[in-house]
Amino acid sequence: MFALLLRRLLTAIPTLLCVILASFILMRLAPGGPFDGERPLDPLTRTALQSAYGLDRPIHEQMALYVGHLLTGDFGPSLIYRDFTVTQLIAQGLPISLTLGGLALIFALVGGVVLGLYAAVRAGGWVDEATMLTATLLTAFPTFVTGPLLALIFGLWIGWLPVSGLGDGSIAHLVLPVIALALPIMGAVAKLMRASLATILTQDHIRTARARGIAPPIILIRHAMRPALVPVASYIGPAAAGLLTGAVIVETVFALPGLGRYFVQGALNRDYPLVLGVVTLYAALIILFNLVADLIYGWLDPRMRG
């Protein structure tokens, strides 16, 4: 297990550095700038602002300074939210985004595993087909469709749940965003779980356990569930990436003050430090989630530990 962890760490650092450099270059190549507004600034003011934020330096010097500041944990000042640093904005939005993503991941994994198990033990029947059709539909609909749809039905038409902001901080404000974010991941997990478990239930050691008279629930728990969860564990990393990217849309749809809102506003206003800070943080989180997924995969499948 230690060898697996060391290999993943050796690839994680160069990967994160490549993401930072690529994002930095792409942001600088994008048309427009942080000081391009409806009313253009006079040349002296523009020059002073560019000099104050170091935007008048060659791009390689800007990149070196940015990476150097990152090593000290400094994401730089925000060019749009002038009263805040990027670190302060991230500190405000990150807990909300992590709460939303964490709840969505738990809901998607539990719901997907249950649906997949329910379909696998009834493989070939109408229940199996109906469950897999539902899982396919869940996977097919993106969050920018399911989010407004859920808000329209359960928020505006029926009036059961709030559809905007955090209000008084009650959990009710997170129900619709969590469901909208989790549904596509739940569908994918259900399909993986069903395919894996249905295959394992036809193997010889399962037949032997049935011939010995072991109860079906014990067979599922002791002999089938662990190997069936291997594909699900390998999907945790991509699922976490999907939740992070999907959270940008969901937070915008439901007006949640998470990182997604700052990322969208920063991208629209060419706030270079803010966008780069959010991208860097997202990339680090995705790498971390993939590392955790690899460790879980290694625990479920000992052949991966070498």
Buried (B, 14 or more C-beta within 10 A) or exposed (E): EEEBBEEBEEEBEEBBEEBBEEBBEEBBEEEEBBBEEEEEEEEEEBEEBBEEBEBBBEEEEBBEEBEEEBEEEBBBBBBBBEEBBBBBBBEBBBEBBBBBBEBBBEBBBEBBBBBBBBBBBBBEEEEBEEBBEBBBEBBEBEBBEBBBEBBEEBBEEEEEBBBEEBEEEEEEBBBBBBBBBBBBBBBBBBBBBBBBBBBBBEEEEBEEBBEEEBEEEEBBEEBBBEBBBBBBBBBBBBBBBBBBEBBBBBBBBBEBBBBBBBBBBBBEBBBBBBBBBBBBBBBBBBBBBBBBBBBBBBBBBEEBBE
